[in-house]
Amino acid sequence: MRIVIAEDSVLLREGITRLLAEYDAEVVAALADASRLLAAVIEHDPDLVIVDVRMPPTFTDEGLRAAVELRSVRPGTPVLVLSQYVEESFATELLGGSTVGVGYLLKERVADVAEFISACRRVAAGGTALDAEVVAQLLTRSRRREPLAMLTPREREVLGLMAEGRSNTGIAQQLIVSDGAVEKHITSILTKLELPVSDTEHRRVLAVLTYLRSP
C-alpha cells in the first residue's frame, strides 16, 4: 500500500510514517502543508491519502479543501481525514459526494494501532471508515429530520455501526444478536430511508450520508 500524507505536525507525520512502514505500507510523500497535495497525488498515484483538516497557513480548513479538490479532480481517490475534533460542516462537505474510499477519524484513534491500520486498509480498498464519535454527532444533527425520526432506537444504533464500516457480523457481535436480526434491522432502515437498490456495500453508509447532503 502506497500512501501520501499531509500533516503539519512533524511528530505525528513521522510517527504515522514509521507506524505504516511496520505494516508493509510505504509513505511515498509526507507533506507539511496541503498546498502540494494534489500535485503529490498526481505524481505518485497512491493507494491512500491521509490528510489533516487544519493545516497552514490559517489552520482552519486547508486540509479539507485540498481533500475535496482532490476528490473532484481524481474521483474515487481513497482519502482518510484526521481531525482533532468533530468538524461537522467539514465532514458534511467531504462526505457529501461519493462514499467510495472515504474515512474520517479523530486523531486520538491513531493511538489505537490496530483500529487505525484497519481503517487505512478499508478506505484504500474502497470502503468507508467513520469514527464512532463522528457518526454519533452527525446522527444527532440529523435525528430531527422526518425519515430518520421513523427509525427505532435499535435501528439508529445499527445505523451508527453501519456508518463506522462494520460488517453484519461485526454489528451482531457488538449488539450480541444474530446475523439474521441485523439483516432485518438493515432492511428496515434502508426501506424507511427510501435508499435506491445498489450492489455495493456503500449503500449502507448512504443511510447516514443522505442527510449530510441535504441543506
Residue, then its C-alpha position, 0 to 999 in steps of 0.5 A: m500500500r502506497i500512501v501520501i500524507a499531509e500533516d503539519s505536525v512533524l511528530l505525528r507525520e513521522g510517527i504515522t510514517r514509521l507506524l505504516a512502514e511496520y505494516d508493509a505500507e510505504v509513505v511515498a510523500a509526507l507533506a507539511d502543508a496541503s498546498r502540494l497535495l494534489a500535485a503529490v497525488i498526481e505524481h505518485d498515484p497512491d493507494l491512500v491519502i491521509v490528510d489533516v483538516r487544519m493545516p497552514p497557513t490559517f489552520t482552519d480548513e486547508g486540509l479539507r479543501a485540498a481533500v475535496e479538490l482532490r476528490s473532484v479532480r481524481p474521483g474515487t481517490p481513497v482519502l482518510v481525514l484526521s481531525q482533532y475534533v468533530e468538524e461537522s460542516f467539514a465532514t458534511e462537505l467531504l462526505g457529501g459526494s461519493t462514499v467510495g474510499v472515504g474515512y474520517l477519524l479523530k486523531e486520538r484513534v491513531a493511538d489505537v494501532a490496530e483500529f487505525i491500520s484497519a481503517c487505512r486498509r478499508v478506505a484504500a480498498g474502497g470502503t468507508a471508515l467513520d469514527a464512532e464519535v463522528v457518526a454519533q454527532l452527525l446522527t444527532r444533527s440529523r435525528r430531527r429530520e422526518p425519515l430518520a425520526m421513523l427509525t427505532p432506537r435499535e435501528r439508529e444504533v445499527l445505523g451508527l455501526m453501519a456508518e463506522g464500516r462494520s460488517n453484519t457480523g461485526i454489528a451482531q457481535q457488538l449488539i450480541v444478536s444474530d446475523g439474521a436480526v441485523e439483516k432485518h434491522i438493515t432492511s428496515i432502515l434502508t426501506k424507511l430511508e427510501l435508499p435506491v437498490s445498489d450492489t455495493e456495500h456503500r449503500r449502507v453508509l448512504a443511510v447516514l450520508t443522505y442527510l449530510r447532503s441535504p441543506 
